[in-house]
Amino acid sequence: MVYYHFAELIHRQAEKYGVRTALKYVDPTSGKWTKVSWRDFSNKVMLTAKAIAEFGIEPHENIGVYSQNMPQCLYTDFGAYANRVVSVPMYATNSPEQIEYIINDAEIHTLFVGEQLQYNNAFKVQKKCDMLKRIVIFDPKVKLNPEDKTSIFFEDFLRLGDCANAESIVNIRIKEASVDDLATIIYTSGTTGNSKGVMLYHYNYLEAMRIHDIRLTMVSDKDLSMCFLPLTHIFEKAWVCYCLHKGVTVAINQDPKRIAETLPQVRPTLMCNVPRFWEKVYAGVHDKIHSFPRCMQKMFMNAIETGRLYNLEYKNKGIDPPRALKSKFLFYDKTIFMMLKKAIGLDRGRFFPVAGAPLADHINVFLQSVNIPIIYGYGLSETTATVSFYPSEGFVIGSIGTIMPGLEVKIDPSNNEILVKGKTVTKGYYKRPDENEKSFTEDGFFRTGDAGRIEDGVLYFTERIKDLYKTSNGKYIAPQAIEGLVGSDRYIEQIAVIADQRKFVSALIVPNFQVLEEYVERKGLSFDSREEMVSNPDIIRMFEARIEVCQKNLAPFEKIKRITLLVEPFTMEGKELTDTLKLRRRVITEKYAEQIEAMYKE
């Protein structure tokens, strides 16, 4: 297999695939899915590269991309790589304060923005930030601020490169491109403090391509992948790069809120995602099952159990199933399971990588049982995504899979921290020598900050070390594990476990109000407001009973003893969530200090 530098990857693929479809996206004017051939993709990347050169952007300079998922993000990234320029992605949801920090830290003079919201925020920053000189706007419908004299729309920007001199410069830079060039700086959305810029070089990405080829032999240029997670997220960014390396068609979902619409339209064969997506699928399916008559409920549960036996007890262990079980499974697979997958838009799905947070075992088992083949794994921005993932056969539920080839992983005996070494591991954080010194061991292993263990070559994740709570009784609590277990209940939308230096475990819970309000209606109850609903003793008792069922297998000291139901959800805007939807625990404990203290009053 040839591994092309990203400066030339798209052009090489265009030579191979020509008019075959490389990208699909919804045209904002017609509202219809539009195809981009490999040849057109290559032309757009070259136009962007020439415009970048003509714009005066020099090799090794940093540019920013502040946008939701759009094809222009990829044109800009690969146009930057052709110029040996560093692309710095930012979440479309980042606040002006967050992008100002990144712009100053990464010394960004040119920022590419997506839609009106990103433009408004960027222009607000530009007015008070001397570092940011120019804004390039992807969406032609954006209304410019009357005071704006420097911004340019992307299509006008492309015309700048329509000259022989720019093409000559780009061709020279492509030839000079090195695997040792810095490719991207990805700012981690830390749960505490300012974010840090993870430096990923071209050799990091090329090694990631190589080791994934060893493990993912089933991926082919006949596949279609849905790009749903933000391209700022290393999981999606690295996955899309891998798909393009393999000749896979990539369908770009621009609005995350519309994924339920776009999935049935696209019917992808591949899609990487985070556990939260699958938690919602699980809750939605079980909610539907519970609405059926009892006889249908029994049939569905029998189908799920049949799938579990077939896929996990036989197929996963490499054992031929009994003929009767196989016949029964094939029947359910063509009827109930296919109906379920068609409703979601996953009926053509071959496999779905899942990572980014803990996935509850019972959700994992359910998905495998209904023949939605997820491949659960573990990785970080600092390791160019993947450290480990499930093999196609012989995976262990409860683990995060087997370690990628070319990586060394060991466990620090002092605190069980997972340590990683290899060519996909970052050199360090941008302009943060203090952090770099703390982040690596003396023998060059990266400290992940995650606790885990290795058994028979299989890696297990237990908890973020900094998230571990110690109760006042000296017991250690892993909040993410409890949240994953209890948070999969269909009545619970969000949960934050409280336990640090406390006598017992409690939780702040945001209900799934759609499900809760249906329950209230069935029970013939009536409330004037959601505030009244969540403070009602009967409602609280119902939640406590459901939580007790979820946590029946936990140790007594791990069990949630008291809860508070909240009306307002945890959000990025409210600062309770990071851009990757992780809980900012310190913010939550400060914001809800009064409610938390009330749970611990005698």
LOZA-251884 format. One line per 10 residues: for each residue x, y, z of C-alpha. Coordinates in Angstrom, 1 decimal. Each point is the difference from the previous one (the first is absolute). Example, Ala and Ser with C-alpha at 12.3 -4.5 7.8 and 13.67 -1.06 7.14 Angstrom:
BEGIN
12.3:-4.5:7.8  1.4:3.4:-0.7
This chain:
BEGIN
0.0:0.0:0.0  1.3:3.5:-0.9  -0.3:2.7:2.6  -0.2:3.4:-1.6  0.9:3.2:1.9  -3.3:1.9:0.5  1.5:2.7:-2.2  -0.6:-2.3:-3.0  -2.5:-2.6:1.3  -3.2:1.5:-1.7
1.8:0.5:-3.3  1.3:-3.5:-0.1  -3.5:-1.4:0.8  -1.4:2.2:-2.8  2.4:-1.7:-2.4  -1.3:-3.4:1.2  -3.7:0.7:0.4  -0.8:2.8:-2.4  -3.7:0.8:-0.2  -1.0:-2.4:2.8
-1.6:1.7:3.0  2.4:1.2:2.7  -2.3:2.2:2.1  -3.8:0.5:0.5  -1.6:3.0:1.7  -3.3:1.8:0.1  -0.1:3.0:-2.3  -1.2:2.9:2.1  -2.0:1.5:-2.9  -1.8:-3.1:-1.4
0.0:-2.0:3.2  1.0:-3.1:-2.0  3.0:-2.2:0.4  2.8:1.0:-2.3  2.9:-2.2:-1.2  3.6:1.1:-0.4  2.2:-2.2:-2.1  3.6:-0.8:0.9  1.0:2.1:-3.0  -2.0:3.0:1.2
1.2:-0.5:3.5  3.6:0.2:-1.2  -0.7:3.1:-2.1  -1.6:1.7:3.0  2.9:-0.9:2.3  2.5:1.3:-2.6  -2.0:3.3:-0.4  0.0:0.4:3.8  3.7:-0.7:0.2  0.8:2.6:-2.7
-2.2:2.5:1.7  1.8:-0.7:3.3  3.3:0.6:-1.7  -1.2:3.2:-1.7  -1.4:1.2:3.3  3.6:0.1:1.3  -0.4:-2.8:2.5  3.5:-1.5:0.5  1.0:-3.7:0.7  -0.3:-0.9:3.7
-2.4:2.9:0.6  -3.1:-0.8:2.0  -3.5:0.6:-1.4  -3.3:-0.5:1.8  -3.1:-1.9:-1.2  -3.1:1.0:2.1  -2.9:-1.8:-1.5  -2.6:-2.7:0.2  0.6:-3.0:-2.4  0.1:1.3:-3.6
1.9:-1.2:-3.1  1.9:3.3:0.1  1.6:-1.2:3.3  1.7:-2.8:-1.9  0.9:2.2:-3.0  1.7:2.4:2.5  1.8:-2.8:1.9  1.4:-1.7:-3.0  0.8:3.4:-1.7  1.9:0.9:3.2
1.9:-3.3:0.0  1.1:0.7:-3.6  1.6:3.2:1.2  1.6:-1.6:3.1  -2.4:2.2:2.0  -1.4:-1.1:3.3  -3.8:-0.3:0.4  -1.5:0.8:3.4  -3.6:-1.2:0.3  -2.5:1.6:2.4
-3.4:-1.2:1.0  -2.9:1.8:-1.6  -1.4:0.4:3.5  3.1:1.8:1.4  -0.7:3.3:1.7  1.8:3.2:-1.1  2.1:-0.3:3.2  1.0:-3.5:-0.9  1.0:0.8:-3.6  1.8:3.1:1.1
2.1:-2.1:2.3  0.9:-2.5:-2.8  0.7:2.8:-2.5  2.4:1.7:2.4  1.6:-3.2:1.2  0.5:-1.5:-3.6  0.8:3.5:-1.4  -2.7:-0.3:-2.7  -0.2:2.8:-2.5  -2.5:-1.6:-2.4
-3.2:-1.6:1.1  -2.4:-2.0:-2.1  -3.6:0.1:1.3  -3.2:-1.9:-0.8  -3.3:1.8:0.5  -1.5:3.2:1.5  0.6:-1.0:3.6  3.7:-0.8:-0.5  0.5:3.2:-2.1  -1.7:2.2:2.6
2.2:-1.5:2.7  3.2:0.3:-2.1  -0.7:3.6:-0.9  -0.6:0.8:3.6  3.4:-1.5:0.9  1.7:1.7:-3.0  -1.1:3.5:1.3  2.0:-0.4:3.2  2.6:-2.6:-1.0  3.0:1.3:-1.9
1.1:-3.5:-0.9  -2.9:-0.8:-2.3  0.4:1.9:-3.3  -2.4:-1.7:-2.4  -3.2:-2.1:-0.1  -1.0:-2.3:-2.9  -3.7:-0.9:0.0  -1.3:-3.4:-1.3  -3.7:0.8:-0.1  -0.9:2.5:-2.7
-3.2:1.0:1.8  1.9:1.5:2.9  -0.9:3.7:0.5  3.2:2.0:0.6  0.3:2.6:2.8  -0.1:3.5:-1.5  3.3:0.8:1.7  1.7:-3.1:-1.6  2.5:1.1:-2.7  2.3:-3.1:0.0
-2.1:-3.2:-0.1  -0.4:-1.9:-3.3  -2.4:-2.8:-1.1  1.5:-3.4:-0.8  -1.0:0.0:-3.7  1.7:3.5:-0.4  3.0:-1.3:1.9  0.4:-2.9:-2.4  0.2:2.4:-3.0  3.1:1.6:1.6
1.9:-3.2:-0.9  -0.9:0.1:-3.7  3.6:0.8:-1.1  3.0:-1.9:-1.2  2.2:1.4:2.8  -2.2:-1.4:2.7  0.0:-3.5:-1.6  3.8:0.1:-0.3  0.3:0.8:3.7  -2.4:-2.8:1.0
1.7:-2.6:-2.2  3.4:0.9:1.6  -1.5:-0.2:3.5  -1.6:-3.4:-0.7  3.4:-1.4:-1.2  1.7:1.4:3.2  -2.7:-1.3:2.3  1.4:-2.3:2.7  -1.5:-2.5:2.4  1.7:2.0:2.7
-2.2:3.1:-0.8  -2.6:0.9:2.7  -3.4:-0.8:-1.5  -2.6:1.1:2.7  -0.2:1.5:3.4  -3.1:-1.4:1.8  -1.1:1.9:3.1  -1.3:-2.3:2.6  -3.2:1.1:1.6  1.3:-0.5:3.5
-2.4:-0.5:2.9  2.1:2.4:2.0  2.1:3.1:-1.0  1.0:1.2:-3.4  0.2:-2.5:-2.8  3.3:-1.3:-1.3  1.1:-0.3:-3.6  0.9:-3.6:-0.9  2.6:0.0:-2.8  -0.5:-2.7:-2.6
2.5:-0.4:-2.8  -0.5:-1.6:-3.4  2.0:-3.1:1.1  -2.6:-0.4:2.9  -2.8:-0.2:-2.6  1.8:-2.2:-2.4  0.8:-2.5:2.7  -3.6:0.1:1.1  -1.0:-0.9:-3.6  2.5:-2.9:-0.1
-1.0:-1.6:3.3  -3.7:0.3:-0.8  0.6:-1.7:-3.3  1.4:-3.0:2.0  -3.2:-0.2:2.1  -2.7:1.2:-2.3  0.5:-2.2:-2.9  -3.8:0.0:-0.8  -0.1:3.7:-0.9  -0.2:0.6:-3.8
-0.6:2.7:-2.6  -3.6:-1.3:-0.3  -0.8:1.3:3.5  -1.9:3.1:0.9  0.7:1.8:3.3  -2.1:2.5:1.8  2.0:3.0:1.4  -2.1:0.9:3.0  2.4:0.9:2.9  1.6:3.4:-0.4
3.2:0.0:-2.2  1.6:1.7:2.9  -0.3:-3.2:2.0  3.1:-2.2:-0.5  -2.2:-3.1:-0.4  -1.9:1.4:-3.0  3.0:1.8:-1.4  2.3:-3.0:0.0  -2.9:-2.3:-1.2  -0.8:2.2:-2.9
3.7:0.2:-1.0  0.0:-3.8:0.2  -3.1:-0.3:-2.2  1.5:2.3:-2.6  3.2:-2.0:0.1  -2.1:-3.2:-0.7  -2.1:1.7:-2.8  -3.2:-0.1:2.1  -2.7:2.4:-0.8  -0.6:2.5:2.8
-3.5:1.5:0.6  0.2:3.2:2.0  -2.7:0.7:2.5  0.1:3.8:0.6  -2.6:0.3:2.8  0.4:-2.5:2.9  -3.7:0.6:1.0  -1.1:-1.4:-3.4  1.8:-3.3:0.2  -3.3:-2.0:0.5
-1.1:1.4:-3.4  3.3:-0.4:-1.9  0.8:-3.6:1.1  -3.0:-1.6:-1.8  0.8:2.2:-3.1  3.6:-1.1:-0.1  -0.1:-3.5:1.4  3.7:-0.2:0.7  2.0:-3.2:0.3  2.4:1.6:2.5
-0.3:2.8:2.6  2.2:0.8:3.0  -1.9:1.3:3.0  0.1:0.6:3.8  -1.9:-2.1:2.5  -2.6:2.7:0.6  -1.5:-0.6:-3.4  -0.4:-3.7:0.7  -1.4:0.7:3.4  -2.8:2.0:-1.7
-0.6:-2.8:-2.5  -0.2:-2.5:2.9  -2.4:2.2:2.0  -2.2:0.7:-3.1  -0.2:-3.7:-0.9  -0.9:-1.1:3.5  -2.5:2.8:0.3  -1.7:-1.3:-3.1  0.1:-3.6:1.1  -1.7:1.0:3.3
-2.8:1.6:-1.9  -0.9:-3.3:-1.7  -2.5:-2.5:1.2  1.5:-2.6:2.3  0.0:-2.8:-2.6  2.0:2.2:-2.4  2.4:1.0:2.8  0.7:-3.7:0.7  0.7:-0.5:-3.7  2.5:2.9:-0.1
1.7:-1.1:3.1  0.3:-3.6:-1.4  1.5:1.5:-3.2  2.6:2.0:2.1  0.9:-3.1:2.0  0.3:-2.1:-3.1  2.3:2.6:-1.5  2.1:0.1:3.2  0.5:-3.8:-0.1  0.8:-0.1:-3.7
2.3:3.0:-0.2  1.7:-0.1:3.4  0.0:-3.6:1.2  0.7:-1.6:-3.4  1.1:2.3:-2.8  2.3:2.2:2.2  1.6:-3.1:1.4  0.5:-1.6:-3.4  -2.4:-2.9:0.8  -2.6:-1.3:-2.5
-3.5:0.6:1.4  -2.6:-2.7:0.2  -2.1:-0.2:-3.2  -3.2:1.0:1.8  1.6:3.1:1.6  1.5:1.0:-3.4  -3.4:-0.3:-1.7  -1.7:1.9:2.8  2.6:2.8:-0.2  -0.2:0.3:-3.8
-3.7:0.4:0.3  0.2:2.7:2.6  2.9:1.7:-1.9  -2.1:0.3:-3.1  -3.1:1.2:1.8  0.2:1.6:3.4  3.7:1.1:-0.1  -0.3:1.2:-3.6  -3.1:2.0:0.8  1.9:1.6:2.9
3.0:0.8:-2.1  -2.0:1.4:-2.8  -1.8:2.3:2.4  3.3:1.5:1.1  1.6:-0.1:-3.5  2.6:-2.7:0.9  -1.3:-2.9:-2.1  3.1:0.0:-2.3  2.3:0.4:3.0  3.1:-2.2:0.0
1.6:1.3:3.2  0.0:3.1:2.1  3.1:1.1:2.1  -0.9:1.4:3.4  2.3:1.8:2.4  0.3:3.3:1.9  -1.6:-1.0:3.3  -0.9:-3.2:1.9  -2.7:-2.1:-1.6  -2.2:-1.9:2.5
0.3:-3.8:-0.4  -3.7:-0.6:-0.3  -0.3:2.5:-2.9  2.9:-1.7:-1.7  -1.6:-3.4:0.4  -3.3:1.3:-1.3  1.6:1.5:-3.1  1.9:-3.2:-0.7  -3.2:-2.0:0.6  -2.1:1.9:-2.6
2.8:-0.4:-2.5  1.2:3.6:0.1  3.7:-0.8:-0.2  1.8:2.7:2.1  3.8:-0.1:0.4  0.6:1.5:3.4  3.4:1.5:0.6  2.2:2.6:1.9  2.2:2.9:-1.1  0.9:3.6:0.6
0.9:3.1:-2.0  3.6:-0.6:1.2  0.2:-3.4:-1.6  -1.6:1.0:-3.4  -3.1:-1.7:1.2  0.2:-3.8:0.3  1.9:-1.9:2.7  -2.1:-3.1:0.0  -3.3:-1.4:-1.4  -2.0:-3.2:-0.2
1.3:-2.7:-2.4  -2.7:-1.3:-2.4  -0.1:-3.2:2.0  0.8:-0.9:3.6  -0.6:3.4:1.5  -0.8:0.3:3.7  -3.0:2.0:1.2  1.2:2.4:2.7  3.4:0.5:-1.6  1.1:2.7:-2.5
1.5:-2.6:-2.3  3.5:-1.1:-1.1  2.9:2.4:-0.4  0.9:1.3:-3.4  3.1:-1.4:-1.8  3.0:2.3:0.3  -1.1:1.3:3.4  1.5:-0.8:3.4  -2.5:0.2:2.9  0.8:-0.7:3.6
-1.6:0.8:3.4  1.7:2.2:2.6  0.1:-2.1:3.1  -0.2:3.0:2.3  -3.5:1.2:-1.1  -1.1:-2.4:-2.8  0.4:2.7:-2.7  0.0:-1.1:-3.6  3.3:0.9:-1.6  0.4:0.1:-3.8
3.1:0.2:-2.3  0.1:-0.1:-3.8  0.1:1.9:-3.3  -3.6:1.2:0.4  0.8:1.7:3.3  0.3:3.8:0.0  3.4:1.7:0.6  -1.8:2.2:2.5  -2.2:3.0:0.5  0.5:3.2:-2.0
2.2:2.5:1.9  -0.5:-1.9:3.3  3.4:-1.4:1.1  -1.3:-0.2:3.6  -2.9:-2.2:-1.0  2.3:-2.1:-2.3  2.3:-0.8:2.8  -2.8:-1.2:2.2  -1.7:-1.9:-2.8  2.8:-2.5:-0.8
1.8:-2.5:2.1  3.8:-0.1:0.0  0.0:-2.9:-2.5  -2.3:1.9:-2.4  -3.5:-1.3:0.7  -2.9:2.4:-0.2  -2.1:0.3:3.2  -3.6:-0.3:-1.1  -1.6:1.0:3.3  -2.2:-3.1:-0.2
0.2:-2.9:2.4  -0.3:-3.5:-1.4  1.5:-3.5:-0.1  1.2:-2.6:-2.6  -1.1:-3.6:0.2  1.0:-2.6:-2.6  0.9:2.8:-2.5  -3.4:1.7:0.5  -0.2:3.5:1.2  -2.6:1.2:2.6
-0.9:3.6:0.9  -1.1:0.6:3.6  -0.1:3.8:0.4  1.5:3.4:-0.6  2.5:0.3:2.8  -0.9:3.6:0.7  -3.7:-0.9:0.1  0.4:-2.6:2.7  -1.9:1.0:3.1  1.0:-0.9:3.5
-2.8:-0.1:2.5  0.4:1.2:3.6  0.0:-3.7:0.9  3.2:-0.5:-2.1  -1.7:-2.0:-2.8  0.8:0.8:-3.6  -2.9:0.7:-2.4  0.3:-0.1:-3.8  -2.8:2.5:-1.0  0.1:-0.7:-3.8
-0.7:-3.7:0.6  -3.0:0.8:2.1  -1.3:2.7:-2.4  0.3:-2.4:-2.9  -1.9:-2.7:1.8  -2.8:2.2:1.4  -0.1:2.5:-2.8  -1.1:-2.6:-2.6  -3.4:-0.1:1.7  -2.6:1.4:-2.5
-1.3:2.5:2.6  3.4:1.6:0.4  1.5:2.5:-2.5  3.0:1.0:2.0  1.6:-0.9:3.4  2.9:1.4:2.1  1.1:-2.1:2.9  1.1:1.8:3.2  2.2:-1.8:2.5  3.3:1.8:0.6
0.7:0.3:3.8  -3.6:-0.9:0.6  -1.5:-2.7:2.3  -1.9:-1.6:-2.9  -0.7:0.3:-3.7  -2.7:2.3:-1.3  -0.9:1.2:-3.5  -1.4:2.9:-1.9  -2.3:-1.3:-2.7  -1.5:1.7:-3.0
-3.1:-2.1:-1.0  -0.9:-0.9:-3.6  -3.1:2.2:0.2  -1.6:-1.5:-3.1  -0.1:-3.4:1.6  -0.8:1.5:3.5  -2.9:2.0:-1.3  -1.5:-3.0:-1.7  0.2:-1.9:3.3  -1.7:2.9:1.8
-2.8:0.0:-2.5  -0.4:-3.8:0.3  -0.2:0.3:3.8  -2.7:2.8:-0.3  2.3:2.5:1.8  0.0:3.7:-0.7  2.6:2.6:0.7  0.1:3.8:-0.7  3.7:-0.1:-0.8  3.0:-2.2:-0.4
1.4:1.4:3.3  -3.1:-1.3:1.8  0.3:-3.4:-1.8  3.6:-0.7:0.9  -0.5:0.9:3.7  -3.1:-2.2:0.3  0.7:-2.8:2.5  -1.7:-2.7:-2.1  2.2:0.9:-3.0  3.1:0.0:2.1
-0.9:-3.4:1.4  -0.6:-1.4:-3.5  3.5:1.2:-1.0  1.6:-1.5:3.2  -1.7:-3.4:-0.8  1.3:0.0:-3.5  3.5:1.0:1.1  0.0:-2.8:2.6  -0.6:-2.5:-2.8  2.8:1.4:-2.1
2.6:-0.1:2.9  -1.0:-3.4:1.5  3.4:-1.5:-0.8  2.0:2.9:1.5  1.8:-0.2:3.3  -2.0:1.7:2.8  2.4:2.9:0.3  -0.3:0.7:-3.8  -3.8:0.2:0.0  -1.8:3.3:-0.5
-1.8:0.8:3.3  -1.7:3.3:-0.8  -0.9:1.9:-3.2  -1.0:3.5:-1.1  -2.0:0.3:-3.2  0.9:3.1:-2.1  -2.1:1.9:-2.6  2.8:1.5:-2.0  2.4:-2.3:-1.9  3.8:0.2:0.2
1.2:1.8:-3.1  3.1:1.4:-1.6  -1.4:3.5:0.1  -0.6:-0.4:3.7  3.7:-1.2:0.4  -1.1:-3.3:1.6  1.1:-2.0:-3.1  3.2:0.1:-2.0  -0.1:0.1:-3.8  0.2:-3.8:0.0
-2.9:-0.2:2.4  2.0:-1.0:3.1  -1.2:1.3:3.3  1.8:2.9:1.5  -0.3:-1.3:3.6  1.4:3.1:1.7  -2.4:2.3:-1.8  -3.0:-2.3:0.9  0.9:-0.2:3.6  0.4:3.8:0.3
-3.2:0.7:-2.0  -2.1:-2.4:1.9  1.7:0.3:3.4  -3.3:0.8:1.8  -1.8:-3.1:-1.4  3.0:-2.2:0.8  0.2:1.2:3.6  -3.7:-0.6:0.4  0.5:-3.7:-0.8  2.6:-0.4:2.8
-2.0:1.7:2.7  -1.1:-2.4:2.8
